[in-house]
Structure formats: C-alpha cells, structure tokens
Amino acid sequence: MEPEQVFGRGELNANVDADQLTDDIGLDRDEIAWRKEFIGFDAEDERRLASMEPLLREHREEIAERFYVNLTRYDQTTDVIGRSEKSVEQLKLTQQAYLVTLATGEYDEAYFQNRARIGKLHELLDMPLKHYIGQYGVYYDLLFEQLDERIQDQVVDAIEEWAVERAEAERSDGLFGSVLGALGDDDAENPGELDDAFESTVRDAIHDGVADLLALLRIINLDVQVACDTYVDSYSNRLEDEIERRQRLASDVETDVQEPLDDLHDAAGDVAESAETIHELTTDQSNGVRTAAEEAEDLSATVEEIAGTAGTVRTLGERTEEIASAGVEEAEETAAAMDDLRDETQAAVAATERLEQQADRIDDVVETIEEVTNQTKILAANARVEASRSDASSEALDVLGEEVRSFAEDTSDQLAELPETVEELRTIAREVSDAIDDTAAQLEDSSERVESLGDRLDTVHEAADETADGMAEIEQATDRQARSAEAIAAEMDGLADAADRVAAESESLAASAEEQTAALGDVAESVDRLTDASESPSTAEDRRPAR
C-alpha cells in the first residue's frame, strides 16, 4: 500500500474533529485566501510545486529515513515518538506521504483542514512546539539538498538547450563552438565577455530554480501557521477551561474558607494579645534575669572578697597564734625566773635577818662598850678621887680594882667575840650582796623578757586589731551577700511568677493555635482544590487517548 493511502488513517485521528478544529481556529476559505496572499502564494507556486512531485516522490524514502535518524538521536524527541501508537517504521511512511502531499495538494480548505489535523495530532502527543517547529529545520536541510541538485541540473539543461538552439540557428561548429562563442572566447573584439543571450539563459534557469524553492518554502510556511494555530487554540482552550475551573474553585473556596478565615481572624486577635502578653512577660523576665545576673555578679564579687578577707584573717590568726605561743613561752620562762628571784629574795631576806641579829649583837657590844666607857669614866673619876685621898683604904681600892678587872674581862671577852661577829657580818654581807646581784641580774633579764613579751603582746594586739577589722569586712561582705541573695531570691520568685503567667498564656496561645490549625486545615482542603489543577481534565494526560 502506498504511503498516501494510509496517510491520515491512524487510530489517533478518531480523536480529532477536523471540521470543528478549523472552525475553532477560524480557518475558513477567506482566511486561507488572506494567508496565501499575505505571503505571496499563488497559482504559479502551485504549478511549481506540482513540478517537484517526481523529485519528492523519488527521494521520499531517503528523506524520511534521514529525518527519523535525526529525531531518534535525542531523548526528548524519542519520548514523544514513544507516545504514538505507530511504530517508527509506520511514522516513516506517514512522513513520506506528507512529503509527497506538499506537491500534490489542492491547497484548498480540505488541504489545510488536513494540516490542522496533523498539527493537532502532534499536540495530542505532547510534542513541544519547539520540536514541531524545529523539525522543519531538519526538513530544510534534506529538501534543499535535493533542490540544490535539481537547480544545478536545470541550469545545465538550460545551457545545453540554448547551445543546441544557437548551433542550429548559426550553423556553427557544433555545441562546443556555441558554448565558446557564448563565453566570448571567439570574440576578437571583447574576449571573455558573456553572450547576452547565454547570460540571460543562465540567469533564467537559476531564477526558475529559486522560484521553485520559494514555492516550497511558502507552502511549508502555511503548513506551520496552521499547525501553530492548533497549538495556540489548544493552549487557549486549556487556559480558558483552567480559568473557568479555577474561578469556580475560587468561588467555592471563598465560600468554604470564609468561616475558617473569620475564625482565624478571631484566633489571630487572641494570639496577638497572647503574644503581646508573652512579649511583656518575656521582657520582664529578661529584665529580671539581667538584674539577677547583676546581683549574682555582685554576690560573686562579694564571695571573692570574703574569700580574700578570710585568707587574710587566716594568715593573721596564724601569726597571732605564733605570737601568742611565743608569749606563753616567754611568760613561762619569766615565771620560772621570778620563782628563782623569789628564792633568791628569800635567801637575801634570811641573810638580812641574820645580819640584823648580828647587828643587834654589835649594838649590844657597842652599848657595853659605851657602858664600859662610862664605868671607866666613873672609875677614873673615882680613882682620881681616891687618889686624892691618901687615907683611902686599900679595901676600897681592891674593890675598885676588882670591878675594873671584871669589867675589863667582860669587855675583853666581848671584844674577842667582835671580830668573829664582824667576819660573820662580812660573810652575810657578801651573801646578801651576791644575792642582790643575782636578783638584779635576774630582774634585768626578767625585765628584758617582760619587755619582749610586751612587744609581742603589742604585736598580738595589732594582729588582733587587724583581725577585728578583717572580721568587720567579712561581716559587711556577708551582709552584702545576704542582701544580694535576698534580691536574687526575689527576682527568682518574680521570674517564677512570670514563668507561670507565660505558661498560662502559652496554653491560651496553644488553644488559639489549635483553633487556627483546625481552620487552616479547612482552608488547606479548599486551597488543595485550587492547587489540585496540575493534572486537570484539560491536561495532556487526560487528553491523550488510550492506546
């Protein structure tokens, strides 16, 4: 079966109403005539196309083969081909038929109705317009290659025909001589100049070939116009259907979402109020946290100050303990020295008592001596008296002598005892002197120790003062720490209250959010109806017929 016999009889054609299609795109007789006139397509073009039928029919298989070789090189075009119910070989036959119809058509309403149907079929296969228009570029390469050769043949034929005619007319040296003459090689006056008739023949032949090419371009342009109309009409119909559908959906959605939107508006007001309250509480919390942080910083500084002061007090305490310990040792040594001094003093007292006793004895001797002296004086007086008496009796003298002798003996005895007593007094005096020297030395040493103890006690006093000052600083720092702790506790209480309020507001906000979520769910369902238009009844998938 010839390709022309199967052209336009594919299963997909049943889905296309060609009459309705041409009506939709406004492609009537007048419109066709206007388009032909607009691009200059006339009866001469029809004649020229008819003259190219043998060429197109002869090369249709080659052109269709090379055409599909190019299309099947690309994934995009291969995908489109795969959506057709025809095989590639069948499509090649269809392409051959289309190629021949370019030169055999009546170029009337039926012809362009068929072209509209072809364009619609490509659109139904979801072939992008860039593919449809682009494939004509492939056509041009394949067709112009054949037309180029045809034009060359036409020029050569015209030259040969002209040469034959000239040779016969001039009875020249044959075809070769005519050509040489046409080229001016036999013209002695103007060598190399073309013969006017020859040049005109060549130009006419080239012009005729270009006119054939232009006729082919014009009919292809008309075909492309109609195919583009089907694409635009389809896009327009889909767009109108989509607009209508979306308008209906928008109307339905508007009705459906009005109540949820009102609820959302109310809930949004509640949320806004809760958000404002939360913002205020958050601000209060932030300020409270900042204040608590400052108080904590002060507390930390106070603790550091207490720690430093405590360290200083500890050092002072250690110094005080050392000084006190040294003072105790000094005091013990001083007490021992004072005990020794007391013993020495008691010895000195005992020696002094002995000295007093000896002194009493010496006093007695002195009194005795004084008495002896007095008695001696009396005796002397008496002796002078008796001496003046010559008649004094010897008895009286004897008595006087006896008294003087007795007194002298007593005095002698007492005087004999006197050196011993004096020596004893000297011994006692030396003992007392030694005891007093020892006591003085001990007193001096004790005085130095007491002075050293006093210095140490002064140091202890100073350390105690410093310790007291440190303790006062610790007390002040502790007071500040206590105040900071109270301030932090108060701020924390405030933060806790604010947190409770935030929690309450958050619950309220959550409730409002749930209401909003529910309302948004209703809105989302309605909006889905709007957005669920990516695969509407006017899309290619729904428009594509079942195979």
C-alpha positions as CSV (number, residue, x, y, z in Angstrom):
1,M,0.0,0.0,0.0
2,E,1.3,3.4,-1.0
3,P,2.1,5.8,1.9
4,E,-0.6,8.2,0.6
5,Q,-3.2,5.5,1.1
6,V,-2.5,5.2,4.9
7,F,-1.9,8.9,5.4
8,G,-4.4,10.3,7.9
9,R,-5.9,6.9,8.9
10,G,-4.1,6.3,12.2
11,E,-6.1,5.4,15.3
12,L,-5.4,8.8,16.9
13,N,-7.3,10.5,14.1
14,A,-10.6,9.3,15.6
15,N,-10.0,11.7,18.5
16,V,-9.8,14.8,16.2
17,D,-12.8,16.5,14.7
18,A,-11.2,18.3,11.8
19,D,-14.2,20.4,10.9
20,Q,-14.6,21.6,14.5
21,L,-10.9,22.2,14.7
22,T,-10.8,24.5,11.6
23,D,-13.9,26.3,12.9
24,D,-12.2,26.9,16.3
25,I,-9.1,28.4,14.7
26,G,-11.1,30.4,12.2
27,L,-9.6,28.7,9.2
28,D,-12.2,29.2,6.6
29,R,-11.9,30.0,2.9
30,D,-11.4,33.7,3.3
31,E,-8.8,33.2,6.0
32,I,-6.9,30.8,3.7
33,A,-7.0,33.2,0.8
34,W,-5.8,36.0,3.0
35,R,-2.9,34.0,4.3
36,K,-1.9,32.9,0.8
37,E,-2.0,36.5,-0.4
38,F,-0.1,37.7,2.6
39,I,3.0,35.5,1.9
40,G,2.6,35.6,-2.0
41,F,1.5,32.0,-2.6
42,D,-0.4,31.9,-5.9
43,A,-1.2,29.6,-8.8
44,E,2.4,29.8,-10.1
45,D,3.6,28.4,-6.8
46,E,1.1,25.6,-7.2
47,R,2.4,24.8,-10.6
48,R,6.0,24.8,-9.4
49,L,5.1,22.5,-6.5
50,A,3.4,20.1,-8.9
51,S,6.6,20.1,-11.0
52,M,8.5,19.0,-7.9
53,E,6.3,15.9,-7.3
54,P,8.6,13.5,-9.2
55,L,11.6,14.8,-7.2
56,L,9.9,14.5,-3.8
57,R,8.4,11.1,-4.7
58,E,11.8,9.8,-5.8
59,H,13.6,10.8,-2.6
60,R,10.8,10.4,-0.1
61,E,12.2,7.2,1.5
62,E,15.7,8.7,1.8
63,I,14.4,11.9,3.3
64,A,12.0,10.2,5.7
65,E,14.8,7.8,6.8
66,R,17.3,10.6,7.4
67,F,14.6,12.6,9.1
68,Y,13.9,10.0,11.7
69,V,17.6,9.2,12.2
70,N,18.0,12.7,13.4
71,L,14.8,12.6,15.6
72,T,15.8,9.4,17.3
73,R,19.2,10.8,18.3
74,Y,17.6,12.8,21.2
75,D,15.8,11.7,24.3
76,Q,13.2,14.4,24.2
77,T,12.0,13.6,20.7
78,T,12.3,9.9,21.3
79,D,10.0,10.2,24.3
80,V,7.4,11.9,22.0
81,I,7.8,9.2,19.4
82,G,7.2,6.6,22.1
83,R,3.8,8.1,23.0
84,S,2.5,7.5,19.5
85,E,0.5,4.3,18.7
86,K,2.5,4.0,15.5
87,S,5.9,2.4,15.2
88,V,8.9,4.3,13.8
89,E,8.5,2.5,10.5
90,Q,4.9,3.5,10.3
91,L,5.8,7.0,11.1
92,K,8.3,7.0,8.3
93,L,5.6,6.0,5.9
94,T,3.4,8.9,7.2
95,Q,6.4,11.2,6.7
96,Q,6.8,10.0,3.1
97,A,3.1,10.6,2.4
98,Y,3.3,14.1,3.9
99,L,6.3,14.9,1.8
100,V,4.5,14.0,-1.4
101,T,1.4,15.9,-0.5
102,L,3.4,19.1,-0.4
103,A,3.4,18.9,-4.2
104,T,0.1,17.2,-4.9
105,G,-2.4,19.1,-2.8
106,E,-5.2,21.3,-4.0
107,Y,-4.3,23.8,-1.3
108,D,-7.9,24.4,-0.5
109,E,-9.9,24.1,2.7
110,A,-9.6,20.3,2.7
111,Y,-5.8,20.6,2.4
112,F,-5.4,23.0,5.3
113,Q,-8.0,21.1,7.3
114,N,-5.7,18.1,7.0
115,R,-2.8,20.2,8.0
116,A,-4.7,21.4,11.1
117,R,-5.4,17.7,11.9
118,I,-1.7,16.9,11.7
119,G,-0.8,19.8,14.0
120,K,-3.4,18.7,16.5
121,L,-2.1,15.1,16.5
122,H,1.4,16.3,17.4
123,E,-0.1,18.5,20.1
124,L,-2.1,15.5,21.5
125,L,1.2,13.6,21.7
126,D,2.6,16.4,23.9
127,M,5.2,17.3,21.3
128,P,6.5,20.7,22.4
129,L,6.1,23.4,19.9
130,K,9.9,23.9,19.7
131,H,10.1,20.3,18.5
132,Y,7.4,20.8,15.9
133,I,8.9,24.0,14.5
134,G,12.5,22.7,14.9
135,Q,11.9,19.6,12.8
136,Y,11.3,21.8,9.8
137,G,14.9,22.9,10.1
138,V,15.8,19.3,9.5
139,Y,13.4,19.3,6.6
140,Y,15.1,22.3,5.0
141,D,18.5,20.5,5.1
142,L,17.1,17.4,3.4
143,L,14.9,19.2,0.9
144,F,17.4,21.9,-0.1
145,E,20.0,19.2,-0.8
146,Q,17.7,17.7,-3.4
147,L,16.6,21.1,-4.7
148,D,20.2,22.3,-5.0
149,E,21.0,19.4,-7.2
150,R,17.8,20.0,-9.2
151,I,18.6,23.6,-9.7
152,Q,22.1,22.7,-10.9
153,D,20.6,20.2,-13.4
154,Q,18.1,22.8,-14.6
155,V,20.9,25.3,-15.3
156,V,23.0,22.7,-17.1
157,D,19.9,21.7,-19.1
158,A,19.1,25.3,-20.0
159,I,22.7,25.9,-21.1
160,E,22.7,22.8,-23.3
161,E,19.3,23.7,-24.8
162,W,20.5,27.2,-25.5
163,A,23.6,25.9,-27.1
164,V,21.7,23.5,-29.3
165,E,19.3,26.1,-30.5
166,R,22.2,28.6,-31.2
167,A,24.2,26.0,-33.1
168,E,21.2,25.2,-35.3
169,A,20.5,28.9,-35.9
170,E,24.0,29.9,-36.7
171,R,25.2,26.6,-38.3
172,S,28.3,26.9,-36.2
173,D,30.9,24.3,-35.3
174,G,28.7,22.4,-33.1
175,L,27.7,22.6,-29.4
176,F,31.2,23.3,-28.2
177,G,31.7,26.1,-30.5
178,S,28.4,27.7,-29.5
179,V,29.4,27.5,-25.8
180,L,32.8,29.0,-26.6
181,G,31.1,31.7,-28.5
182,A,28.7,32.4,-25.6
183,L,31.6,32.7,-23.3
184,G,33.2,35.2,-25.6
185,D,36.3,33.2,-26.4
186,D,35.8,33.6,-30.2
187,D,35.1,37.3,-30.0
188,A,38.2,39.1,-31.0
189,E,36.9,42.5,-30.0
190,N,35.6,41.5,-26.5
191,P,37.3,38.3,-25.4
192,G,35.9,36.7,-22.2
193,E,32.6,38.7,-22.3
194,L,29.5,36.5,-21.9
195,D,27.0,36.5,-24.7
196,D,23.8,38.3,-23.6
197,A,21.5,35.6,-24.6
198,F,23.7,33.0,-22.8
199,E,23.8,35.0,-19.6
200,S,20.0,35.6,-19.8
201,T,19.5,31.8,-20.2
202,V,21.7,31.0,-17.2
203,R,20.0,33.7,-15.0
204,D,16.5,32.5,-16.0
205,A,17.4,28.9,-15.1
206,I,18.7,29.9,-11.7
207,H,15.8,32.2,-11.1
208,D,13.4,29.3,-12.0
209,G,15.1,27.0,-9.5
210,V,15.0,29.6,-6.7
211,A,11.3,30.2,-7.5
212,D,10.7,26.5,-7.1
213,L,12.5,26.7,-3.7
214,L,10.5,29.7,-2.7
215,A,7.2,27.9,-3.6
216,L,8.2,25.0,-1.4
217,L,9.1,27.4,1.5
218,R,5.7,29.2,1.2
219,I,3.6,26.1,1.4
220,I,5.7,24.8,4.3
221,N,5.2,28.2,6.0
222,L,1.4,27.9,5.5
223,D,1.5,24.4,7.0
224,V,3.5,25.7,10.0
225,Q,1.0,28.5,10.5
226,V,-1.9,26.1,10.7
227,A,-0.1,23.7,13.0
228,C,0.8,26.6,15.3
229,D,-2.9,27.7,15.3
230,T,-3.8,24.2,16.6
231,Y,-1.3,24.5,19.4
232,V,-2.4,28.0,20.3
233,D,-6.0,27.0,20.1
234,S,-5.4,24.1,22.4
235,Y,-3.4,26.2,24.8
236,S,-6.1,28.8,24.7
237,N,-8.9,26.3,25.3
238,R,-6.9,24.7,28.1
239,L,-6.3,28.1,29.6
240,E,-9.9,29.1,29.3
241,D,-11.1,25.9,30.8
242,E,-8.5,26.2,33.5
243,I,-9.5,29.8,34.2
244,E,-13.2,28.8,34.4
245,R,-12.4,25.8,36.6
246,R,-10.2,27.9,38.9
247,Q,-12.9,30.6,39.0
248,R,-15.4,28.0,40.1
249,L,-12.9,26.6,42.6
250,A,-12.1,30.1,43.8
251,S,-15.7,30.8,44.3
252,D,-16.3,27.6,46.1
253,V,-13.1,28.1,48.1
254,E,-14.1,31.6,49.0
255,T,-17.4,30.3,50.4
256,D,-15.7,27.4,52.2
257,V,-12.9,29.4,53.7
258,Q,-14.9,32.4,54.8
259,E,-15.9,30.9,58.1
260,P,-12.5,29.5,58.8
261,L,-11.0,32.8,57.9
262,D,-13.3,34.6,60.3
263,D,-12.3,32.1,63.0
264,L,-8.7,32.6,62.0
265,H,-9.2,36.3,62.3
266,D,-10.6,36.0,65.8
267,A,-8.0,33.5,66.8
268,A,-5.3,35.7,65.4
269,G,-6.6,38.5,67.6
270,D,-6.3,36.2,70.6
271,V,-2.9,35.1,69.5
272,A,-1.8,38.7,69.0
273,E,-3.0,39.5,72.5
274,S,-1.3,36.5,74.0
275,A,1.8,37.2,72.0
276,E,1.8,40.8,73.4
277,T,1.4,39.5,76.9
278,I,4.1,36.9,76.4
279,H,6.3,39.7,75.0
280,E,5.7,41.8,78.0
281,L,6.3,38.9,80.3
282,T,9.4,37.9,78.4
283,T,10.6,41.5,78.7
284,D,10.0,41.4,82.4
285,Q,11.8,38.0,82.6
286,S,14.6,39.4,80.6
287,N,15.0,42.4,82.9
288,G,14.6,40.2,86.0
289,V,17.2,37.8,84.6
290,R,19.5,40.7,83.9
291,T,19.0,42.1,87.4
292,A,19.5,38.6,88.9
293,A,22.7,38.3,86.8
294,E,23.9,41.6,88.1
295,E,23.1,40.6,91.7
296,A,24.8,37.3,91.1
297,E,27.8,39.1,89.8
298,D,27.8,41.3,92.9
299,L,27.4,38.2,95.0
300,S,30.2,36.5,93.2
301,A,32.4,39.6,93.8
302,T,31.4,39.6,97.5
303,V,32.2,36.0,97.8
304,E,35.6,36.6,96.3
305,E,36.1,39.5,98.7
306,I,35.0,37.3,101.6
307,A,37.4,34.6,100.5
308,G,40.2,37.1,100.2
309,T,39.5,38.6,103.6
310,A,39.1,35.1,105.1
311,G,42.5,34.2,103.7
312,T,44.0,37.4,105.3
313,V,42.3,36.7,108.6
314,R,43.6,33.1,108.5
315,T,47.1,34.4,108.0
316,L,46.6,36.9,110.8
317,G,45.2,34.2,113.1
318,E,48.2,32.0,112.3
319,R,50.5,35.0,113.1
320,T,48.6,35.7,116.3
321,E,48.8,32.0,117.3
322,E,52.5,32.0,116.7
323,I,53.0,35.3,118.7
324,A,50.7,34.0,121.5
325,S,52.6,30.8,121.6
326,A,55.9,32.7,121.8
327,G,54.3,35.0,124.5
328,V,53.3,31.9,126.5
329,E,56.8,30.5,126.4
330,E,58.2,33.9,127.4
331,A,55.7,34.1,130.2
332,E,56.6,30.6,131.4
333,E,60.3,31.5,131.3
334,T,59.6,34.8,133.1
335,A,57.5,32.9,135.8
336,A,60.4,30.5,136.3
337,A,62.8,33.4,136.6
338,M,60.5,35.1,139.0
339,D,60.3,31.9,141.1
340,D,64.1,31.8,141.2
341,L,64.1,35.5,142.0
342,R,61.7,34.8,144.8
343,D,64.0,32.1,146.2
344,E,67.0,34.4,146.0
345,T,65.0,37.1,147.6
346,Q,64.0,34.8,150.4
347,A,67.7,33.9,150.9
348,A,68.5,37.6,151.0
349,V,65.8,38.2,153.5
350,A,67.2,35.3,155.6
351,A,70.7,36.8,155.4
352,T,69.3,40.2,156.2
353,E,67.6,38.7,159.3
354,R,70.9,37.2,160.4
355,L,72.6,40.4,159.7
356,E,70.1,42.2,161.9
357,Q,70.7,39.7,164.6
358,Q,74.4,40.3,164.3
359,A,73.8,44.0,164.2
360,D,71.8,43.6,167.4
361,R,74.7,41.9,169.0
362,I,77.0,44.6,167.7
363,D,74.6,47.1,169.2
364,D,74.8,45.2,172.5
365,V,78.6,45.3,172.3
366,V,78.5,49.0,171.5
367,E,76.2,49.6,174.4
368,T,78.5,47.5,176.5
369,I,81.5,49.5,175.3
370,E,79.6,52.6,176.0
371,E,78.7,51.4,179.4
372,V,82.3,50.3,180.0
373,T,83.4,53.6,178.8
374,N,81.0,55.2,181.2
375,Q,82.0,53.0,184.1
376,T,85.6,53.5,183.2
377,K,85.0,57.2,183.3
378,I,83.3,56.7,186.6
379,L,86.1,54.5,187.8
380,A,88.6,57.0,186.6
381,A,86.8,59.6,188.4
382,N,86.6,57.5,191.5
383,A,90.2,56.7,191.2
384,R,91.1,60.3,191.0
385,V,89.0,60.9,194.0
386,E,90.6,58.0,195.9
387,A,93.9,59.1,194.7
388,S,93.3,62.4,196.2
389,R,92.6,60.7,199.4
390,S,95.6,59.4,200.8
391,D,93.8,57.9,203.5
392,A,91.7,55.7,201.4
393,S,91.6,52.3,202.5
394,S,93.1,49.6,200.4
395,E,89.9,47.7,200.7
396,A,88.2,50.2,198.6
397,L,90.9,50.1,196.0
398,D,90.7,46.5,195.9
399,V,87.0,46.6,195.3
400,L,87.5,49.2,192.6
401,G,90.3,47.2,191.0
402,E,88.1,44.1,191.1
403,E,85.3,45.9,189.4
404,V,87.7,47.3,186.8
405,R,89.2,43.9,186.3
406,S,85.8,42.2,186.0
407,F,84.6,44.9,183.6
408,A,87.8,44.6,181.6
409,E,87.5,40.8,181.4
410,D,83.9,41.1,180.3
411,T,84.9,43.7,177.7
412,S,87.8,41.6,176.6
413,D,85.5,38.6,176.1
414,Q,83.0,40.7,174.2
415,L,85.7,42.3,172.1
416,A,87.2,38.8,171.4
417,E,83.8,37.8,170.1
418,L,83.6,41.0,168.0
419,P,85.9,40.0,165.0
420,E,84.1,36.8,164.6
421,T,80.9,38.7,164.6
422,V,82.3,41.2,162.1
423,E,83.5,38.4,159.9
424,E,80.2,36.7,160.0
425,L,78.7,40.0,159.1
426,R,81.0,40.3,156.2
427,T,80.1,36.9,155.1
428,I,76.4,37.7,155.4
429,A,77.0,40.9,153.6
430,R,78.8,39.2,150.8
431,E,75.9,36.6,150.6
432,V,73.4,39.5,150.6
433,S,75.5,41.3,148.0
434,D,75.7,38.2,145.8
435,A,72.0,37.5,146.3
436,I,71.2,41.1,145.5
437,D,73.5,40.9,142.4
438,D,71.9,37.7,141.2
439,T,68.5,39.2,141.9
440,A,69.4,42.3,140.0
441,A,70.7,40.3,137.0
442,Q,67.6,38.1,137.1
443,L,65.4,41.2,137.4
444,E,67.2,42.8,134.4
445,D,66.8,39.6,132.4
446,S,63.2,39.3,133.5
447,S,62.8,43.0,132.6
448,E,64.1,42.3,129.1
449,R,61.8,39.3,128.8
450,V,58.9,41.2,130.1
451,E,59.8,44.0,127.5
452,S,60.0,41.4,124.8
453,L,56.7,39.9,126.0
454,G,55.2,43.4,125.9
455,D,56.4,43.9,122.3
456,R,55.0,40.5,121.4
457,L,51.8,41.4,123.1
458,D,51.7,44.7,121.2
459,T,52.1,42.7,118.0
460,V,49.3,40.4,119.2
461,H,47.3,43.5,119.8
462,E,47.9,44.8,116.4
463,A,47.1,41.4,114.8
464,A,44.0,41.3,116.9
465,D,43.1,44.7,115.6
466,E,43.7,43.7,112.0
467,T,41.7,40.5,112.7
468,A,38.9,42.6,114.1
469,D,39.0,44.8,111.0
470,G,39.0,41.8,108.8
471,M,36.1,40.3,110.6
472,A,34.3,43.6,110.2
473,E,34.9,43.5,106.5
474,I,33.7,39.9,106.4
475,E,30.6,40.9,108.3
476,Q,30.0,43.7,105.8
477,A,30.6,41.4,102.8
478,T,28.4,38.8,104.4
479,D,25.7,41.4,104.8
480,R,26.0,42.4,101.2
481,Q,26.0,38.7,100.2
482,A,22.8,38.2,102.2
483,R,21.2,41.3,100.6
484,S,22.2,40.0,97.1
485,A,20.9,36.6,97.9
486,E,17.6,38.1,99.0
487,A,17.5,40.2,95.8
488,I,18.2,37.2,93.7
489,A,15.6,35.2,95.5
490,A,13.1,38.0,95.0
491,E,14.0,38.1,91.3
492,M,13.7,34.4,91.0
493,D,10.3,34.5,92.6
494,G,9.3,37.2,90.1
495,L,10.7,35.0,87.3
496,A,8.8,32.0,88.6
497,D,5.6,34.1,88.7
498,A,6.3,35.4,85.2
499,A,7.0,31.9,84.0
500,D,3.7,30.7,85.4
501,R,2.0,33.6,83.6
502,V,3.9,32.7,80.4
503,A,2.8,29.1,80.8
504,A,-0.8,30.2,81.2
505,E,-0.5,32.4,78.1
506,S,1.2,29.7,76.2
507,E,-1.7,27.4,77.0
508,S,-4.0,30.0,75.7
509,L,-1.8,30.6,72.7
510,A,-1.7,26.8,72.1
511,A,-5.5,26.6,72.2
512,S,-5.7,29.5,69.8
513,A,-3.1,27.8,67.6
514,E,-5.2,24.6,67.6
515,E,-8.2,26.6,66.5
516,Q,-6.1,28.2,63.9
517,T,-4.7,24.8,62.8
518,A,-8.2,23.5,62.5
519,A,-9.3,26.5,60.5
520,L,-6.1,26.2,58.4
521,G,-7.0,22.6,57.8
522,D,-10.3,23.6,56.3
523,V,-8.6,26.3,54.3
524,A,-5.9,23.9,53.2
525,E,-8.6,21.5,51.9
526,S,-10.2,24.3,50.0
527,V,-6.8,25.5,48.7
528,D,-5.9,22.0,47.7
529,R,-8.9,22.1,45.4
530,L,-7.3,25.2,43.8
531,T,-3.8,23.7,43.6
532,D,-5.0,20.3,42.5
533,A,-5.1,21.6,39.0
534,S,-1.7,20.4,37.8
535,E,-3.5,17.5,36.2
536,S,-6.9,18.9,35.2
537,P,-9.2,17.4,32.5
538,S,-7.6,19.7,30.0
539,T,-4.0,18.4,30.6
540,A,-2.3,16.3,28.1
541,E,-2.6,13.1,30.2
542,D,-6.4,13.4,30.3
543,R,-6.5,14.5,26.7
544,R,-4.3,11.7,25.5
545,P,-6.4,8.8,24.1
546,A,-6.0,5.3,25.4
547,R,-3.9,3.1,23.1
